[in-house]
Amino acid sequence: MFQDEVVVRRFDPTDTDDVWHLHRTASQDVGVCGPEGGWADDLRNIGEVYIASGGDFIVAHIGSRLVAMGGLRPVDDDVAELKRMRVDPALQRRGLGRRILGALEARAVVLQFKSIVLDTTTIQVGAQRLYESSGYVRRKQGMLHGYAVIFYDKRLTGHDDPSG
């Protein structure tokens, strides 16, 4: 079965070139390409930006091929931002995005975040469906890097929070 071949694990520095390639391929496929330079600097320094900061970055492989990825970056002690969710365009609609999202949500709970925020462009209908079917709530729309975006959030469960 397809899903049995997928290995989901934490980012390793040896993944850097593959992460960059998947980011560019998936972004270009949906017509979302930010400017070169600062817009994607986080992908050149995943260890520091995501992992050392108290978040995480997850990749999925089939054999040696990196097929999906996503990161969590702390906003504050209670909130993490979901970033860089990408799935190989040739393998979309097979549950890879949902697996990455589930792994990142589980990590967010372990890291004691209470909610996750994210944004996606209005043209990324597949991403919107994934987030909305996974319990994310649209909060507002706006502009980022010249693109119309939708901002989402989701309250996480699984906390031993005596306040509620």
C-alpha positions in Angstrom: 0.0 0.0 0.0 1.2 3.5 -0.8 1.0 4.8 2.7 3.2 2.0 4.1 6.0 3.1 1.9 6.0 6.6 3.4 8.6 7.4 6.1 7.7 10.5 8.1 10.5 11.9 10.3 12.2 15.0 11.6 14.2 17.1 9.1 17.9 16.3 8.9 20.4 18.8 7.5 21.1 16.4 4.6 17.5 17.1 3.5 18.2 20.8 2.8 18.6 20.6 -1.0 15.6 18.3 -1.4 13.5 20.6 0.8 14.4 23.6 -1.3 13.6 21.7 -4.5 10.2 20.5 -3.2 9.4 24.0 -2.0 10.1 25.5 -5.5 8.4 22.7 -7.4 5.2 22.7 -5.3 5.0 26.5 -5.2 5.5 26.9 -8.9 2.9 24.2 -9.5 0.1 26.2 -7.8 1.4 29.6 -9.2 2.7 30.9 -5.9 6.4 32.0 -6.1 7.6 34.6 -3.6 10.6 36.8 -4.4 14.0 35.3 -4.2 15.9 36.3 -1.1 14.4 36.9 2.3 11.0 35.3 1.6 12.5 31.8 1.7 15.5 32.3 4.0 13.9 30.1 6.6 14.4 27.1 4.3 18.1 27.7 4.2 18.3 27.5 8.0 15.6 25.0 9.1 17.6 23.8 12.1 17.7 27.3 13.7 14.4 28.8 12.5 12.2 25.8 13.2 13.8 23.2 15.5 16.2 25.2 17.8 13.5 27.9 18.3 11.2 25.3 19.9 9.2 24.2 16.9 9.8 21.4 14.5 10.1 20.5 10.8 8.8 17.2 9.4 9.6 15.5 6.1 8.1 12.5 4.3 10.1 10.2 2.0 9.2 7.4 -0.3 12.5 5.6 -0.8 15.1 8.4 -1.2 12.6 10.9 -2.6 11.4 13.7 -0.4 7.6 13.9 -1.2 6.1 16.2 1.5 7.2 18.5 4.3 6.0 21.1 6.8 7.2 23.1 9.7 6.1 24.6 13.1 7.5 27.9 14.2 6.7 29.3 17.6 4.8 32.6 17.7 4.8 32.7 21.5 4.6 30.1 24.3 1.1 29.1 23.4 0.9 29.5 19.6 2.8 27.9 16.8 2.6 28.9 13.2 2.3 26.2 10.5 4.7 26.9 7.6 6.0 25.4 4.4 3.4 22.7 4.0 4.4 21.2 0.6 3.5 18.0 -1.2 5.1 16.8 -4.4 2.6 17.9 -7.2 2.8 14.4 -8.7 1.7 12.8 -5.4 -1.1 15.2 -4.2 -4.5 13.9 -3.1 -3.0 10.8 -1.6 -3.0 11.7 2.1 0.6 13.0 2.3 -0.4 16.5 3.4 -2.8 15.1 6.0 0.0 12.9 7.4 2.4 15.8 7.6 -0.3 18.0 9.2 -1.2 15.2 11.7 2.5 14.7 12.6 3.0 18.5 13.1 -0.2 18.8 15.2 1.0 15.9 17.4 4.4 17.6 17.8 2.7 20.9 18.7 0.8 19.1 21.5 4.0 17.5 22.8 5.7 20.9 22.7 2.7 22.3 24.7 1.4 24.7 22.2 -2.3 25.5 22.7 -3.1 26.5 19.1 -1.8 26.6 15.6 -2.1 29.5 13.1 -1.4 29.5 9.4 -2.1 31.2 6.2 -2.6 30.0 2.7 -3.3 31.8 -0.6 -6.8 32.0 -1.9 -5.7 30.1 -5.1 -4.6 27.1 -3.1 -8.0 25.5 -2.9 -6.6 22.0 -2.0 -4.8 23.4 1.0 -7.9 25.2 2.1 -9.9 22.0 1.9 -7.2 20.1 3.9 -7.1 22.7 6.7 -10.9 23.2 6.9 -11.5 19.4 7.0 -8.9 19.2 9.8 -10.7 21.6 12.0 -9.0 24.9 11.1 -11.2 28.0 11.2 -11.0 30.9 8.7 -10.4 34.1 10.7 -9.7 36.7 8.1 -8.3 37.5 4.7 -5.5 39.8 3.8 -2.4 40.2 1.6 1.1 38.7 2.1 3.9 39.0 -0.4 1.5 40.3 -3.0 -0.9 37.4 -2.7 -4.5 37.3 -1.3 -4.3 34.9 1.7 -6.7 33.4 4.2 -5.7 33.2 7.9 -6.7 30.2 9.9 -6.3 28.9 13.4 -7.1 25.8 15.4 -7.2 25.2 19.1 -5.3 22.0 20.0 -6.6 19.4 22.4 -4.6 17.0 24.6 -3.3 19.5 27.2 -3.3 19.1 30.9 -4.4 22.7 31.3 -6.2 23.1 34.6 -7.6 26.5 33.5 -9.6 25.0 30.8 
